[in-house]
Amino acid sequence: MKTIQMTIDETLLQRVDQTVEDLQTTRSAFIRLALEQALRQYHVRRLEERDEIGYTAVPATASDIEEWETEQEWGDEWNGEK
């Protein structure tokens, strides 16, 4: 691990400290977790943007969709039936 120094708004720090206390963890652990989650969200957004560009450039045709319709299995459990 590497130690870093950062500047943070006092109000945000108070909110972090309250949350850390509630979670019974440390600032460092909480901030590491928050950064990991932010990086995952960023990665997912980039993948979604890439997919949107791809599907916009080459949209699915009706035959593409029809080909997979029979593969959908919704089941009846969603409405209480089994």
C-alpha positions as CSV (number, residue, x, y, z in Angstrom):
1,M,0.0,0.0,0.0
2,K,1.0,3.5,-0.6
3,T,0.2,6.5,1.6
4,I,-1.2,9.5,-0.1
5,Q,-2.3,13.0,1.0
6,M,-5.4,14.6,-0.2
7,T,-7.5,17.7,0.3
8,I,-11.2,17.3,1.1
9,D,-14.0,19.7,1.9
10,E,-14.8,19.8,5.7
11,T,-18.5,19.1,5.2
12,L,-17.7,16.0,3.1
13,L,-15.1,14.9,5.7
14,Q,-17.7,15.1,8.4
15,R,-20.1,13.0,6.4
16,V,-17.3,10.4,5.8
17,D,-16.4,10.3,9.4
18,Q,-20.0,9.8,10.5
19,T,-20.4,7.0,7.9
20,V,-17.1,5.4,9.0
21,E,-18.3,5.4,12.6
22,D,-21.7,3.9,11.6
23,L,-19.9,1.2,9.6
24,Q,-17.3,0.7,12.2
25,T,-14.4,0.9,9.7
26,T,-11.6,3.3,9.0
27,R,-11.4,6.4,6.8
28,S,-8.8,4.6,4.7
29,A,-10.9,1.5,4.2
30,F,-14.0,3.4,3.4
31,I,-12.2,5.7,0.9
32,R,-10.5,2.6,-0.8
33,L,-13.9,1.0,-1.1
34,A,-15.5,4.2,-2.5
35,L,-12.7,4.5,-5.1
36,E,-13.0,0.9,-6.1
37,Q,-16.7,1.3,-6.7
38,A,-16.2,4.6,-8.6
39,L,-13.7,2.9,-10.9
40,R,-16.1,0.0,-11.5
41,Q,-18.9,2.4,-12.4
42,Y,-16.6,4.3,-14.7
43,H,-15.6,1.1,-16.4
44,V,-19.2,0.0,-16.9
45,R,-20.1,3.5,-18.3
46,R,-17.3,3.2,-20.8
47,L,-18.5,-0.3,-21.9
48,E,-22.1,1.0,-22.2
49,E,-20.9,3.9,-24.3
50,R,-18.9,1.5,-26.5
51,D,-21.9,-0.7,-27.0
52,E,-24.2,2.2,-27.8
53,I,-21.7,3.4,-30.5
54,G,-21.6,-0.1,-31.9
55,Y,-25.3,-0.7,-32.0
56,T,-25.9,2.8,-33.4
57,A,-23.3,2.1,-36.2
58,V,-24.8,-1.4,-36.9
59,P,-28.4,-1.5,-35.6
60,A,-30.0,-4.9,-35.1
61,T,-32.4,-6.0,-37.8
62,A,-35.8,-7.6,-37.3
63,S,-34.4,-11.0,-38.3
64,D,-31.6,-10.6,-35.6
65,I,-34.3,-10.1,-33.0
66,E,-36.6,-12.9,-34.3
67,E,-33.7,-15.3,-34.2
68,W,-33.4,-15.0,-30.4
69,E,-37.1,-14.6,-29.5
70,T,-37.5,-18.4,-29.0
71,E,-34.5,-18.4,-26.6
72,Q,-36.3,-16.2,-24.1
73,E,-37.6,-18.0,-21.1
74,W,-39.6,-15.8,-18.8
75,G,-41.4,-18.6,-16.9
76,D,-44.5,-18.0,-14.9
77,E,-42.9,-17.5,-11.5
78,W,-42.8,-13.7,-11.9
79,N,-46.6,-13.5,-11.6
80,G,-46.9,-16.0,-8.7
81,E,-47.6,-19.1,-10.9
82,K,-45.3,-22.1,-10.8
